[in-house]
Amino acid sequence: MNRTASTGTDLGNGVSGLVRKTCALSVAIALAFGATAAAQAAEVLTHHVRDAVSGKTAAQVGSLAANQVMSLDVVLPVRDQAGLDAFVANVNNPASASYHQFLTPAQFTARFGPTQSDYDNVVRYLGRNGLTITGGSRDGMDVQVRGPVAAVEAAFNVKMRTYQHPTENRVFFSPDREPTTALGIALWHVSGLDNYSLPHPLYVKKSDFAKANGISPEAVVSHATTGSGPSASFLGSDMRAAYYGGTALTGAGQNLGLFEYEGTDLADLTTYYKNVGQTNNVPVTLLSTDGTSTACLYKSGCDDTEQTLDMTQALGMAPGLSSLVMYIGSTDTAIISSMTTHSPLPTTIGCSWGWTPADPSTLDPYFEKMAAQGQTFFAASGDSSTWSRRNEAWPADDAYVISVGGTDLVTASAGGAWKSETAWVDSGGGISPDKIAIPSWQKLAGVINTSNKGSTTLRNGPDVSANANFTFYTCADQTTCQANAYGGTSFAAPMWAAFIALVNQQAIANGGTRVGNFNATIYPLNITSSYGTNFHDITSGKSGSYTAVTGYDLVTGWGSPQAALINTLAQ
């Protein structure tokens, strides 16, 4: 999706008349475009028209100007989908001979990526239709382009219309139909064709929470916080002390990535460390994945609260990382494509943004690629309690990511050990509103039961959790830093990403490989007696429709990590 243009939507009505006519195009045209198959019009395999447009609940306002410039990310499908599915299942199955035999990006392309011929074919087609190639790569399975609306309409056989948003006070743009092309091959997706859903960071301000619930801000947190920061607020280093408690592992040799829709002002990171009397020794890189600015200045109307807290949470847990890279872009596919190809490869990733996908399968090729490459992707489960169609769960309800819920943590002392934990009242979780099928590891006996009220047919979330209460110290926007003012699962996701950097460091020291997507590993383990050793089982508190119970639940998942989990996953 796009910060100003999100991805597709509801299921199409089959191949259009235009496609059927194009199927009769001559082989000569196919050869002119370098097609690798018999000439035929090709559909785009995902969907791009929102329900509000196809169902006519959004009133058409007008059309985009023909000369208005658009930026798109055109994604090619993987090769041998069945083979990729089987590989990912085996590489994450401890009982398989292929367990943790991860691929490099180049190896993935050779086995499952688009052929060079198909990729070149798409590049030529887009260029001949008046679009300028601005980025992308065969390894990334995408071609980034820029050009006028008229060229976009010609290339994808659509009309770009504007509509009144049905639930927000703004106008959005969208294609009037599903895109098709005159290529001899299908495309997977075209990001940037609409801006119906705008991504937002998954943190919440205590004063806003209090107002929404009709209480005073002072009543939000019922206990005195026990952090080592100003006003006893928690620092990133406090999460390290509570959940790891050791000193030997720092994330050395590991590269961590943060998924971001906006850049940051690194002066805020400097201010944070100066104010708390600490030093950051990890090199931080701001990487634009599609030309999006990496700067975020408050005077220009950009807020970097999310971006800065993501860094402080990750760096606090893993202060010896080899690198921390913020992957910044305007389309989800451009960001995640870069994350699957960049060198050094980010082996553990945190995403603290949410949006409503029009097609929940859009990012699956990249999520599967990450699983094949041994990359661990954590997504914040949200801060609006129970998941629903109006209460965004994406991408946390995708079956290929690890969903992170929220807790309310108390430590034994400032900078001290874990003492107690309960469910955070606004932790996102529940049953997938995107109707994503339940993954195999949630079908195991003992996971879903009458106590947790989970679904036996659809994906349940979250998988794990960590502190998300209004107990953190934050600095942003080059204004006064604040203690105990912000909370949200956006704090928990980068913390977990950094915790896995510790796991990977230990695994490599043991002569093994990184952990990858560990859901297929921890679910079977956690229905055994080892569960209480590896996780803090959160058994009190509730959020929305669900209550924290013994074992797995739809508020905190399996709970928060104990230090022993590192050795368990590093074996």
Phi, psi and omega per residue, in radians:
M1 nan 3.074 -3.037
N2 -2.186 2.487 3.065
R3 -0.985 -0.581 3.052
T4 -2.014 0.044 3.108
A5 -2.715 1.953 -3.096
S6 -1.658 3.124 -3.065
T7 -1.619 3.093 -2.942
G8 -0.919 -2.972 -3.008
T9 -2.583 -2.120 -2.808
D10 -1.312 2.774 -3.020
L11 -1.041 2.347 -3.079
G12 -1.297 3.073 -3.087
N13 -1.839 0.519 3.111
G14 1.672 -3.053 -3.087
V15 -1.298 2.272 -3.079
S16 -1.292 2.924 3.072
G17 -1.047 -0.611 3.117
L18 -1.065 -0.748 3.129
V19 -1.104 -0.776 -3.099
R20 -1.083 -0.681 3.114
K21 -1.167 -0.692 -3.092
T22 -1.189 -0.414 3.126
C23 -1.027 -0.386 -3.101
A24 -1.571 0.083 3.141
L25 -1.058 2.624 -3.062
S26 -1.278 2.773 3.085
V27 -1.110 -0.478 3.134
A28 -1.056 -0.704 3.107
I29 -1.166 -0.714 3.126
A30 -1.055 -0.753 3.127
L31 -1.134 -0.623 3.136
A32 -1.080 -0.580 3.121
F33 -1.634 0.077 3.110
G34 1.220 0.538 -3.088
A35 -1.118 2.586 -3.141
T36 -1.732 -0.055 3.130
A37 -2.350 3.059 3.112
A38 -1.029 2.556 -3.051
A39 -1.113 2.241 3.054
Q40 -2.887 2.647 3.083
A41 -1.223 2.555 -3.071
A42 -2.089 2.362 3.047
E43 -1.438 2.936 2.971
V44 -1.753 2.228 -2.865
L45 -1.272 -0.313 3.040
T46 -1.807 -3.125 -2.991
H47 -2.044 2.605 -2.947
H48 -2.315 0.005 -3.118
V49 -1.916 2.081 -3.107
R50 -1.184 2.695 3.081
D51 -0.973 -0.657 -3.115
A52 -1.108 -0.498 3.113
V53 -1.469 -0.889 -3.112
S54 -1.162 -0.566 3.125
G55 -1.551 0.002 3.088
K56 1.033 0.557 3.019
T57 -1.572 -0.168 3.028
A58 -1.875 2.069 -3.095
A59 -1.254 2.313 3.096
Q60 -1.215 2.330 -3.128
V61 -1.784 -0.707 -3.107
G62 -3.128 -2.600 -3.140
S63 -2.365 2.675 3.034
L64 -1.220 2.506 3.124
A65 -1.100 2.455 -3.067
A66 -1.042 -0.507 -3.106
N67 -1.673 0.023 3.098
Q68 -1.171 2.349 -3.068
V69 -1.525 2.344 3.092
M70 -2.089 2.642 3.029
S71 -2.049 2.221 -3.083
L72 -2.223 2.764 3.008
D73 -2.168 1.953 -3.082
V74 -1.672 2.088 -3.033
V75 -1.877 2.315 3.069
L76 -1.591 2.652 3.131
P77 -1.339 2.811 3.035
V78 -1.271 2.761 3.025
R79 -1.623 2.501 3.064
D80 0.991 1.147 -3.124
Q81 -1.046 -0.713 -3.141
A82 -1.114 -0.695 3.110
G83 -1.144 -0.675 3.107
L84 -1.153 -0.768 3.112
D85 -0.994 -0.766 -3.120
A86 -1.173 -0.703 -3.134
F87 -1.117 -0.797 -3.121
V88 -1.110 -0.684 3.111
A89 -1.084 -0.728 -3.105
N90 -1.302 -0.685 -3.072
V91 -1.185 -0.345 3.113
N92 -1.882 0.199 -3.124
N93 -1.840 1.928 -3.124
P94 -0.993 -0.366 -3.131
A95 -1.519 -0.100 -3.089
S96 -1.594 2.573 3.066
A97 -1.172 -0.302 -3.139
S98 -1.635 0.092 -3.073
Y99 -0.963 2.159 3.090
H100 1.082 0.393 3.019
Q101 -1.578 1.263 -2.973
F102 -1.274 2.702 3.109
L103 -1.646 2.680 2.928
T104 -1.461 2.848 3.079
P105 -0.954 -0.705 -3.141
A106 -1.154 -0.694 3.105
Q107 -1.161 -0.662 3.102
F108 -1.081 -0.799 -3.138
T109 -1.054 -0.753 -3.114
A110 -1.087 -0.595 -3.082
R111 -1.639 -0.678 -2.961
F112 -2.258 -0.178 -3.104
G113 -1.398 3.023 3.110
P114 -1.131 2.607 3.067
T115 -1.201 2.768 3.100
Q116 -1.064 -0.667 3.140
S117 -1.094 -0.808 3.127
D118 -1.124 -0.729 -3.136
Y119 -1.092 -0.803 3.137
D120 -1.105 -0.629 3.113
N121 -1.043 -0.792 3.140
V122 -1.150 -0.742 3.120
V123 -1.040 -0.795 -3.140
R124 -1.118 -0.744 -3.119
Y125 -1.056 -0.818 -3.117
L126 -1.123 -0.732 3.128
G127 -1.108 -0.735 -3.128
R128 -1.207 -0.303 3.090
N129 -1.660 0.245 3.016
G130 1.545 0.270 3.127
L131 -1.824 2.414 -3.127
T132 -1.616 2.259 3.119
I133 -1.315 2.172 -3.093
T134 -2.045 -0.192 -3.109
G135 3.050 -2.882 -3.086
G136 1.613 2.999 -3.131
S137 -2.799 2.785 3.072
R138 -1.100 -0.733 3.100
D139 -1.053 -0.588 3.124
G140 -1.494 -0.070 3.106
M141 1.088 0.423 -3.082
D142 -2.473 2.766 3.040
V143 -2.254 2.035 3.122
Q144 -1.574 2.311 -3.083
V145 -2.354 2.827 3.106
R146 -2.493 2.419 3.136
G147 3.117 3.034 -3.113
P148 -1.255 2.764 3.122
V149 -0.940 -0.704 -3.128
A150 -1.005 -0.693 3.127
A151 -1.223 -0.687 3.103
V152 -1.075 -0.790 -3.131
E153 -1.096 -0.675 -3.126
A154 -1.234 -0.712 -3.091
A155 -1.194 -0.590 -3.003
F156 -2.054 0.171 3.039
N157 0.972 0.800 3.129
V158 -2.288 2.979 2.927
K159 -2.095 2.284 -3.111
M160 -1.561 1.897 -3.080
R161 -1.851 2.885 3.019
T162 -2.042 2.545 -3.044
Y163 -2.432 2.673 3.023
Q164 -1.378 2.173 -3.124
H165 -1.122 2.336 -3.071
P166 -1.264 -0.362 -3.089
T167 -2.201 -0.096 3.137
E168 -2.211 2.634 -3.104
N169 -1.476 1.188 3.116
R170 -2.806 2.899 3.082
V171 -1.787 2.413 3.087
F172 -2.106 2.827 3.080
F173 -1.942 2.727 -3.071
S174 -2.871 2.664 2.963
P175 -1.241 2.664 -3.115
D176 -1.461 -0.164 -3.121
R177 -2.711 3.007 3.092
E178 -1.217 2.401 -3.126
P179 -1.217 2.546 2.979
T180 -2.383 2.903 3.123
T181 -2.367 3.003 3.045
A182 -1.684 0.298 3.082
L183 -1.275 2.800 3.050
G184 -1.578 0.082 3.129
I185 -2.303 2.750 3.089
A186 -1.434 2.645 2.954
L187 -1.760 2.859 3.080
W188 -1.577 -0.876 -3.048
H189 -2.787 2.723 3.025
V190 -2.193 1.788 -3.137
S191 -1.418 2.439 3.084
G192 1.851 0.054 -3.109
L193 -1.415 -0.205 3.062
D194 -2.645 2.849 3.083
N195 -2.269 0.745 -3.139
Y196 -1.145 -0.756 -3.117
S197 -1.999 2.155 3.138
L198 -1.755 2.224 -3.125
P199 -1.160 2.588 3.119
H200 -2.423 2.618 3.133
P201 -1.243 2.581 -3.055
L202 -1.719 0.956 2.949
Y203 -2.135 2.878 3.134
V204 -2.468 2.498 3.118
K205 -1.530 2.396 -3.078
K206 -0.997 -0.701 -3.118
S207 -1.142 -0.623 3.097
D208 -1.221 -0.700 3.095
F209 -1.070 -0.774 -3.124
A210 -1.097 -0.754 -3.138
K211 -1.098 -0.752 -3.124
A212 -1.130 -0.501 -3.105
N213 -1.794 0.100 3.063
G214 1.162 0.605 3.122
I215 -2.267 2.954 3.107
S216 -1.409 2.616 3.113
P217 -0.984 -0.596 -3.117
E218 -1.164 -0.384 -3.109
A219 -1.530 -0.112 -3.067
V220 -1.181 -0.871 3.129
V221 -1.721 2.029 -2.982
S222 -1.496 -0.144 -3.117
H223 -2.230 2.763 3.058
A224 -1.245 2.246 -3.122
T225 -1.229 2.747 -3.013
T226 -2.163 0.615 3.126
G227 -1.506 3.001 3.136
S228 -1.723 0.087 3.119
G229 -1.540 -3.107 3.094
P230 -0.935 2.430 -3.120
S231 0.956 0.611 3.102
A232 1.074 0.417 3.113
S233 -1.346 2.771 -3.125
F234 -1.461 2.411 2.989
L235 -1.789 2.927 3.051
G236 -1.020 -0.631 3.132
S237 -1.163 -0.456 3.079
D238 -1.188 -0.597 3.090
M239 -1.162 -0.632 3.066
R240 -1.093 -0.781 -3.136
A241 -1.137 -0.644 -3.077
A242 -1.339 -0.729 -3.010
Y243 -1.726 -0.413 3.098
Y244 -1.926 -1.037 3.033
G245 1.396 0.001 3.141
G246 -1.904 -3.005 -3.134
T247 -2.276 -0.335 -3.012
A248 -1.162 -0.693 -3.079
L249 -1.674 2.293 -3.116
T250 -2.263 -0.029 -3.032
G251 1.561 0.240 -3.119
A252 -0.986 2.367 3.132
G253 1.428 -0.012 -3.080
Q254 -1.852 2.580 3.141
N255 -2.045 2.131 -3.072
L256 -1.922 2.408 3.127
G257 -2.013 2.550 3.054
L258 -2.101 2.243 -3.139
F259 -1.504 2.032 -3.034
E260 -2.380 2.446 3.044
Y261 -1.618 -0.194 3.086
E262 -2.390 2.745 3.121
G263 -1.379 -2.763 -3.100
T264 -2.631 3.010 3.001
D265 -1.984 1.849 -3.057
L266 -1.120 -0.207 3.048
A267 -1.093 -0.513 3.116
D268 -1.197 -0.637 3.077
L269 -1.141 -0.714 3.105
T270 -1.085 -0.740 3.130
T271 -1.077 -0.765 3.127
Y272 -0.981 -0.903 -3.096
Y273 -1.161 -0.626 3.098
K274 -1.127 -0.773 -3.082
N275 -1.180 -0.529 -3.093
V276 -1.728 0.069 3.074
G277 1.234 0.539 3.123
Q278 -2.093 2.990 3.125
T279 -2.263 2.349 3.051
N280 -1.662 2.178 -3.141
N281 -1.929 0.126 -3.112
V282 -1.660 2.234 3.075
P283 -1.171 2.274 -3.129
V284 -1.926 2.247 3.137
T285 -2.060 2.329 3.044
L286 -1.793 1.964 -3.041
L287 -1.992 2.059 3.044
S288 -1.417 2.184 -3.095
T289 -1.572 -0.254 -3.082
D290 -2.638 0.412 -3.128
G291 1.613 -0.084 3.077
T292 -1.089 2.440 -3.132
S293 -1.082 2.441 3.083
T294 -1.582 -0.078 3.136
A295 -1.534 2.554 3.066
C296 -2.501 1.683 -3.078
L297 -1.915 2.256 -3.078
Y298 -1.063 -0.617 -3.128
K299 -1.153 -0.310 3.093
S300 -1.742 0.144 3.079
G301 1.573 0.250 -3.135
C302 -1.883 2.313 -3.111
D303 -1.859 2.130 -3.119
D304 -1.881 0.488 3.094
T305 -0.998 -0.898 -3.120
E306 -1.062 -0.824 -3.047
Q307 -1.113 -0.694 -3.130
T308 -1.248 -0.733 -3.138
L309 -1.176 -0.559 3.059
D310 -1.025 -0.770 -3.125
M311 -1.173 -0.805 -3.076
T312 -1.157 -0.591 3.082
Q313 -1.190 -0.762 -3.132
A314 -1.201 -0.793 -3.100
L315 -1.216 -0.515 3.103
G316 -1.174 -0.693 -3.134
M317 -1.337 -0.658 -3.082
A318 -2.242 1.360 -3.021
P319 -1.312 -0.047 -3.123
G320 -2.030 0.399 3.117
L321 -0.954 2.606 3.031
S322 -1.251 -0.589 3.117
S323 -2.816 2.661 2.957
L324 -2.227 2.112 -3.116
V325 -2.071 2.236 3.012
M326 -1.639 2.022 3.132
Y327 -1.610 1.936 -2.952
I328 -1.994 2.269 3.137
G329 -2.809 3.087 -3.138
S330 -1.838 -0.235 3.056
T331 -2.169 2.478 -3.121
D332 -1.069 -0.682 -3.115
T333 -1.183 -0.632 3.111
A334 -1.146 -0.719 -3.135
I335 -1.128 -0.896 -3.030
I336 -1.300 -0.500 3.032
S337 -1.053 -0.793 3.113
S338 -1.107 -0.665 -3.137
M339 -1.135 -0.413 -3.126
T340 -1.636 -0.015 -3.093
T341 -2.255 -0.321 -3.018
H342 -1.123 2.523 3.064
S343 -2.029 2.159 0.055
P344 -1.300 2.573 -3.103
L345 -1.211 2.249 3.050
P346 -1.252 2.002 -3.054
T347 -1.516 -0.238 3.052
T348 -2.476 2.413 -2.911
I349 -2.405 2.469 3.042
G350 -2.072 2.366 3.071
C351 -2.215 2.095 -3.113
S352 -2.052 0.515 3.110
W353 -2.047 2.633 3.091
G354 -2.310 2.655 3.068
W355 -2.797 2.915 3.137
T356 -1.709 2.004 -3.141
P357 -1.354 2.552 3.005
A358 -1.427 -0.572 3.055
D359 -2.280 1.902 -3.057
P360 -1.188 -0.075 3.108
S361 -1.643 -0.043 -3.006
T362 -0.916 -0.811 -3.050
L363 -1.609 -0.015 -3.064
D364 -1.010 -0.688 3.096
P365 -1.018 -0.650 3.135
Y366 -1.318 -0.669 3.089
F367 -1.121 -0.693 3.084
E368 -1.167 -0.657 3.098
K369 -1.076 -0.736 3.092
M370 -1.062 -0.743 3.117
A371 -1.082 -0.696 3.141
A372 -1.198 -0.492 -3.099
Q373 -1.677 0.037 3.104
G374 1.334 0.531 3.087
Q375 -1.729 2.420 -3.099
T376 -1.841 2.072 -3.058
F377 -1.972 2.029 3.108
F378 -1.831 2.367 3.104
A379 -2.196 2.290 3.098
A380 -1.103 2.394 -3.044
S381 -1.435 -0.139 3.089
G382 1.876 2.908 -3.004
D383 -2.193 0.435 -3.107
S384 -2.179 0.535 3.055
S385 1.167 -2.446 -2.962
T386 -1.050 2.308 3.105
W387 -1.080 2.508 3.046
S388 -2.749 3.070 3.123
R389 -1.075 -0.562 3.138
R390 -1.634 -0.180 -3.112
N391 -1.969 1.690 -2.904
E392 -0.977 2.302 3.097
A393 -1.967 -0.289 -3.033
W394 -1.308 2.448 0.039
P395 -1.604 0.206 -3.028
A396 -1.155 -0.337 -3.141
D397 -1.661 0.108 3.069
D398 -1.240 2.484 -3.061
A399 -1.235 -0.283 -3.073
Y400 -1.700 0.024 3.125
V401 -2.009 2.895 3.085
I402 -1.794 2.014 -3.052
S403 -1.521 2.311 -3.042
V404 -2.029 2.023 3.094
G405 -1.598 -3.008 -3.036
G406 -2.113 2.608 3.092
T407 -2.282 3.046 3.018
D408 -2.042 1.889 -3.018
L409 -1.736 2.462 2.976
V410 -2.185 2.304 3.102
T411 -1.840 2.870 -3.076
A412 -1.207 -0.470 -3.132
S413 -2.887 3.075 3.088
A414 -1.095 2.115 -3.091
G415 1.203 0.358 -3.038
G416 -1.778 -2.981 -3.052
A417 -1.334 2.874 3.065
W418 -1.047 2.381 3.118
K419 -2.061 -0.893 -3.136
S420 -2.765 2.863 -3.095
E421 -2.756 2.428 3.072
T422 -2.313 2.960 -3.135
A423 -1.184 2.470 3.059
W424 -1.411 2.393 -2.979
V425 -1.092 -0.373 -3.118
D426 -2.020 0.299 -3.134
S427 -1.037 2.212 3.113
G428 -1.269 2.446 3.119
G429 3.055 3.019 3.141
G430 2.402 -2.569 -3.099
I431 -1.855 2.354 -3.030
S432 -0.865 2.018 3.059
P433 -1.312 -0.208 3.093
D434 -1.561 0.139 3.078
K435 1.029 0.663 3.102
I436 -1.387 2.271 -3.067
A437 -1.092 2.572 3.131
I438 -1.094 2.267 3.105
P439 -1.286 2.815 -3.041
S440 -1.019 -0.651 -3.070
W441 -1.262 -0.298 3.031
Q442 -1.570 -0.107 3.091
K443 -1.479 -0.151 -3.089
L444 -1.076 2.451 3.115
A445 -1.032 2.278 3.128
G446 1.779 -0.199 3.118
V447 -1.455 -1.094 3.135
I448 -1.657 2.267 -3.106
N449 -2.621 3.126 -3.112
T450 -1.180 -0.411 -3.126
S451 -1.251 -0.790 -3.106
N452 -1.550 -0.203 3.050
K453 1.079 0.533 3.116
G454 -1.343 2.990 3.136
S455 -1.578 2.517 3.073
T456 -1.709 0.037 -3.136
T457 -2.165 -0.422 -3.101
L458 -2.055 2.755 3.121
R459 -1.019 2.333 3.084
N460 -1.914 2.638 3.102
G461 -2.648 2.843 0.062
P462 -1.443 -3.135 3.081
D463 -1.657 -0.718 -3.133
V464 -2.445 -3.119 -3.130
S465 -2.757 3.009 3.067
A466 -2.881 3.056 -3.053
N467 -0.961 2.333 3.131
A468 -2.453 0.119 -3.078
N469 -1.272 3.017 -3.093
F470 -1.381 1.088 -3.008
T471 -2.293 0.391 -3.049
F472 -1.884 2.803 3.026
Y473 -1.788 2.240 -3.094
T474 -2.317 2.606 3.034
C475 -2.314 2.360 -3.120
A476 -2.851 2.790 2.959
D477 1.042 0.339 -3.139
Q478 0.885 0.663 3.036
T479 -2.088 -2.968 -3.108
T480 -1.089 2.287 3.067
C481 -1.213 2.718 -3.046
Q482 -2.246 2.500 3.091
A483 -1.921 2.326 3.059
N484 1.062 0.524 -3.096
A485 -1.839 -0.420 -3.077
Y486 -2.172 2.600 3.023
G487 -2.576 -3.090 3.109
G488 2.385 2.786 3.118
T489 -1.198 -0.180 3.049
S490 -1.126 -0.407 3.050
F491 -1.332 -0.585 -3.034
A492 -1.364 -0.628 -3.072
A493 -1.121 -0.888 3.111
P494 -1.165 -0.495 3.068
M495 -1.081 -0.807 3.121
W496 -1.126 -0.686 3.112
A497 -1.026 -0.717 3.137
A498 -1.265 -0.598 3.079
F499 -1.049 -0.674 3.129
I500 -1.219 -0.439 3.015
A501 -1.084 -0.637 3.068
L502 -1.151 -0.727 3.111
V503 -1.061 -0.832 -3.115
N504 -1.098 -0.676 3.097
Q505 -1.043 -0.786 -3.135
Q506 -1.187 -0.690 -3.130
A507 -1.083 -0.744 -3.142
I508 -1.197 -0.665 3.078
A509 -1.083 -0.528 3.127
N510 -1.422 -0.010 -3.113
G511 1.511 0.232 -3.124
G512 -1.809 -2.720 -3.138
T513 -2.166 2.938 -3.136
R514 -1.129 2.894 -2.930
V515 -1.405 -0.515 -3.095
G516 1.159 -2.649 3.109
N517 -1.365 1.849 -2.966
F518 -1.550 0.060 -3.120
N519 -1.014 -0.709 -3.129
A520 -1.182 -0.290 3.111
T521 -1.610 -0.811 -3.017
I522 -1.340 -0.536 -3.141
Y523 -1.074 -0.858 3.089
P524 -1.091 -0.646 3.140
L525 -1.158 -0.673 -3.014
N526 -1.348 -0.103 3.018
I527 -1.707 0.279 3.053
T528 -2.043 -3.090 -3.102
S529 -1.226 -0.227 -3.125
S530 -1.305 -0.230 -3.075
Y531 -0.947 -0.863 -3.075
G532 -1.137 -0.307 3.105
T533 -1.481 -0.578 -3.027
N534 -1.629 -0.446 -3.061
F535 -2.295 2.633 2.890
H536 -1.461 1.917 3.124
D537 -1.356 1.998 -3.119
I538 -1.509 2.036 -3.017
T539 -2.097 0.130 3.128
S540 -2.307 2.692 -3.136
G541 1.658 2.888 3.137
K542 -2.593 2.873 3.046
S543 -2.532 2.010 3.131
G544 1.056 -2.144 -3.035
S545 -1.438 -0.110 -3.002
Y546 -2.185 2.678 -3.105
T547 -2.120 2.521 3.049
A548 -1.223 2.278 -3.110
V549 -2.326 3.015 3.080
T550 -1.082 2.296 -3.093
G551 1.464 -2.661 -3.103
Y552 -1.234 2.438 3.036
D553 -2.560 2.952 -3.026
L554 -1.664 0.406 3.037
V555 -2.062 -0.815 -3.097
T556 -2.117 0.091 -3.093
G557 1.098 -2.280 3.090
W558 -1.475 -0.137 3.137
G559 1.870 -2.815 -3.087
S560 -1.764 2.828 -3.016
P561 -1.406 2.564 2.892
Q562 -1.834 2.792 -3.102
A563 -1.012 -0.560 -3.104
A564 -1.091 -0.401 3.128
L565 -1.069 -0.507 -3.130
I566 -1.060 -0.898 -3.134
N567 -1.182 -0.580 3.117
T568 -1.093 -0.808 -3.115
L569 -1.345 -0.400 -3.080
A570 -1.517 -0.016 -3.114
Q571 -1.191 nan nan
